[in-house]
Amino acid sequence: DPHTNATFLDEFDYRNQLPFEFALFQEGTFITGAYPEHEALLGMRVVAVEGRSIDELRVEMARFVASGREHFAAKRFPVFLKLAELHRYLGANIDDGVTLRLEDENGEQRSVVIAPLPGQAEINRLVYLSEKIGHPTWINHGEEDPALIVRDIDVGSEIYMVQYSSCWGRELEERFGDASDAAAYPSFEAFSDRVLTRLRSKPVDTFVFDLRANSGGSSPQGTAFAKRIAALPDSLRPRRIVVALSEQTFSSAVINAMDFRLMTGAEFVGTPTGGAPSHFGEVKVFRLPGSGQVVAHSTAFFGYMNGDRTTIQPDRRIEPRFSDFLAGKDPVLTYVRNSK
């Protein structure tokens, strides 16, 4: 059960991490975010870390997730890769920094030694490659900007995309989080009202619900949104509904994907999800009295498919390519345009 674990990541997230964001593409693992002092390394492919190839590290670091969950391991890998203490645990001597072997767009390789960040890292200092190239739809994995929880994009005259990057928002922050911070979050209720108003006033042929950067949160508001889309009269409801998935799609985001499938007959495109369609969730935590270590554990079962499937396999598998990303192309939208 990926939700049930000793939450060691809480100990590592902001201590001794590399000043990067990594993302997986068909061509390999790339640096997609960096602190300003390392901005020149944006777009480099990571060949090895501390002498271990990326393939070796993916096998080694899969040990840190529930066994038999290869797609969940792929989801976690970009985070694990930047945690210096995990490289130390695997035997690397990182006292003088972490050595990365990188490859540029011309295939030339070089090694750089990077000092892990001291103390509390400020993630908002990251410079993202997607912003520098003006990519129209990319949302960085690990993006912490509350403004990007939801956004909508008109793609031509016939395609309307809603990107839902976290199952959260102002209403949930008020209820379950810090009410004093709630104003920084977008209202999901107001956003869903706006989307429905848009669909009623200007019907579209294809509606794309993008969950590729969504690792979960709380599912009920997404379920209610799917019900509203499904309840549109035939004259206003999009002819085609597509849900975009990736290895980052997990937990409540998987529930909302299944909501769209069951309520609207949506087509799944992208890559297999990090989470299972039927899974344990509704996480609670307790603290071990001796070590103080926090343990998270599931308390409920969500069943959407029979059997022991550990992922949702898309109807159409579409691997993200770094070359497309650099060109500002979204392979999901390319597929939607070409398969009407």
Residue pairs with C-beta under 8 A, 6 or more apart in sequence:
1 66
1 279
1 280
1 298
2 65
2 66
2 69
2 72
2 250
2 274
2 275
2 279
3 251
3 279
3 280
3 281
3 283
3 296
3 297
3 298
4 280
4 283
4 295
4 296
4 297
4 298
5 66
5 295
5 296
6 293
6 294
6 295
7 285
7 293
7 294
7 295
7 296
8 64
8 293
9 79
9 83
10 294
12 83
12 85
12 86
13 83
14 117
14 119
14 120
14 121
15 85
15 119
16 83
16 84
16 85
16 116
16 117
16 118
17 82
17 83
17 84
17 116
17 117
17 121
18 81
18 82
18 83
18 84
18 98
18 114
18 116
18 117
19 34
19 35
19 37
19 38
19 114
19 116
19 117
19 121
19 126
20 31
20 33
20 34
20 35
20 38
20 41
20 82
20 114
21 31
21 32
21 33
21 34
21 78
21 82
21 126
21 128
21 140
21 141
21 142
22 29
22 30
22 31
22 32
22 46
22 77
22 78
22 81
22 82
23 29
23 30
23 32
23 78
23 140
23 141
24 74
24 77
24 78
24 247
24 320
25 319
25 320
25 321
25 322
25 325
26 319
26 320
26 321
26 322
27 45
27 321
27 322
27 323
28 45
28 46
28 47
28 54
28 322
29 45
29 46
29 54
29 77
29 78
29 81
30 43
30 44
30 45
30 46
30 322
31 41
31 42
31 43
31 44
31 46
31 102
31 129
32 42
32 43
32 128
32 129
32 130
32 140
32 141
33 42
33 126
33 127
33 128
33 129
33 140
33 142
34 41
34 42
34 126
34 127
35 117
35 125
35 126
35 127
36 125
36 127
38 114
39 127
41 102
41 112
42 127
42 129
42 132
43 104
43 105
43 129
43 326
44 102
44 103
44 104
45 102
45 103
45 104
45 322
46 54
46 81
46 100
46 101
46 102
47 53
47 54
47 101
47 102
47 103
47 109
48 54
48 100
48 101
49 57
49 81
49 87
49 92
49 98
49 99
49 100
49 101
50 87
50 90
50 92
50 94
50 98
50 99
51 92
51 99
52 60
52 90
52 92
57 77
57 81
57 90
58 73
58 74
58 77
60 90
61 73
61 76
61 77
61 80
61 81
61 86
62 70
62 73
62 77
64 76
64 80
64 86
65 72
65 73
65 76
66 72
68 310
69 274
69 310
70 310
71 247
71 271
71 272
71 273
71 274
71 310
71 311
72 247
72 250
72 274
72 275
72 310
74 247
74 274
75 215
75 247
75 248
75 250
75 274
76 274
78 141
78 142
79 142
80 86
84 94
84 98
84 116
87 94
87 98
88 94
92 98
94 116
96 113
97 113
97 114
97 115
97 116
98 113
98 114
98 115
98 116
99 111
99 112
99 113
99 114
100 111
100 112
100 113
100 114
101 109
101 110
101 111
102 109
102 110
102 111
102 112
103 109
104 110
123 142
123 144
124 144
124 145
128 140
128 143
130 138
130 139
130 140
130 325
133 326
133 328
134 328
135 325
135 328
135 330
136 153
136 328
136 330
137 153
137 161
137 163
137 210
137 330
137 333
138 325
138 330
139 148
139 163
139 165
139 212
139 213
140 213
141 213
141 248
143 165
143 213
146 184
146 185
146 186
147 186
148 163
148 165
149 164
149 165
149 166
149 168
149 169
149 185
149 186
149 188
150 162
150 163
150 164
150 165
150 169
150 186
150 188
150 191
151 162
151 163
152 160
152 161
152 162
152 163
152 191
152 194
152 195
152 198
153 160
153 161
153 162
153 163
154 160
154 161
155 161
155 208
155 333
156 337
158 204
158 205
158 206
159 204
159 205
159 206
159 208
159 333
159 336
159 337
160 198
160 199
160 204
160 206
160 207
160 208
160 238
161 207
161 208
161 209
161 210
161 333
162 195
162 207
162 208
162 209
162 210
163 210
163 213
164 209
164 210
164 211
164 214
164 222
164 253
164 256
165 213
165 214
166 214
166 215
166 216
166 217
167 214
167 216
167 217
167 218
167 219
167 221
167 222
167 251
167 252
167 253
167 256
168 185
168 188
168 217
168 218
169 185
169 186
169 187
169 188
169 189
169 191
169 221
170 182
170 183
170 185
170 186
170 187
170 188
171 187
171 188
171 189
171 221
172 188
172 217
172 218
172 221
173 179
173 181
173 182
173 185
174 182
176 218
188 221
188 225
189 221
192 221
192 224
192 225
192 228
195 225
196 228
196 229
196 232
199 207
199 229
199 232
199 236
199 237
199 238
200 232
200 236
203 235
203 236
203 237
203 238
204 238
205 238
205 239
205 240
205 340
206 238
206 239
206 240
206 241
206 242
206 336
206 340
207 229
207 238
207 240
207 241
207 242
208 242
208 243
208 244
208 332
208 333
208 336
209 241
209 242
209 243
209 244
209 260
209 266
210 243
210 244
210 332
211 243
211 244
211 245
211 246
211 249
211 253
211 256
211 257
212 244
212 245
212 246
212 248
212 249
212 270
212 332
213 246
213 248
214 248
214 249
214 250
214 253
214 256
215 248
215 249
215 250
215 251
215 253
215 274
216 250
216 251
216 252
216 253
216 254
216 275
217 251
217 252
217 253
218 252
219 252
219 255
219 256
219 259
222 252
222 253
222 255
222 256
222 259
223 255
223 256
223 259
225 256
226 256
226 259
226 260
226 263
226 264
227 259
227 263
229 237
229 241
229 260
229 263
229 264
230 237
230 263
230 264
240 267
240 336
240 340
241 260
241 264
241 265
241 266
241 267
242 266
242 267
242 268
242 269
242 332
242 336
243 257
243 260
243 261
243 266
243 267
243 268
243 269
244 269
244 270
244 332
245 257
245 268
245 269
245 270
245 271
245 272
245 273
245 312
245 314
246 270
246 271
246 273
246 274
246 320
247 271
247 272
247 273
247 274
248 274
249 257
249 270
249 273
249 274
249 275
249 312
250 273
250 274
250 275
251 275
251 279
251 281
252 281
253 273
253 275
254 273
254 275
254 276
254 277
254 279
254 312
255 302
255 304
257 266
257 268
257 273
257 312
258 277
258 304
258 305
258 312
260 266
261 268
262 304
267 315
267 316
268 312
268 313
268 314
268 315
268 316
269 314
269 315
269 316
269 317
269 318
269 332
269 335
269 336
270 314
270 317
270 318
270 332
271 314
271 317
271 318
271 319
271 320
272 311
272 312
272 313
272 314
272 317
273 311
273 312
274 311
275 311
275 312
276 309
276 310
276 311
276 312
277 304
277 305
277 309
277 311
277 312
278 301
278 302
278 303
278 304
278 305
278 306
278 307
278 309
279 301
279 302
280 298
280 300
280 301
280 302
281 298
281 300
281 301
281 302
282 298
282 299
282 300
283 296
283 297
283 298
283 299
284 296
284 297
284 299
285 294
285 295
285 296
285 297
286 294
286 295
286 297
287 293
287 294
287 295
288 294
288 295
316 335
316 339
318 331
318 332
318 335
319 331
320 331
321 331
324 330
324 331
324 334
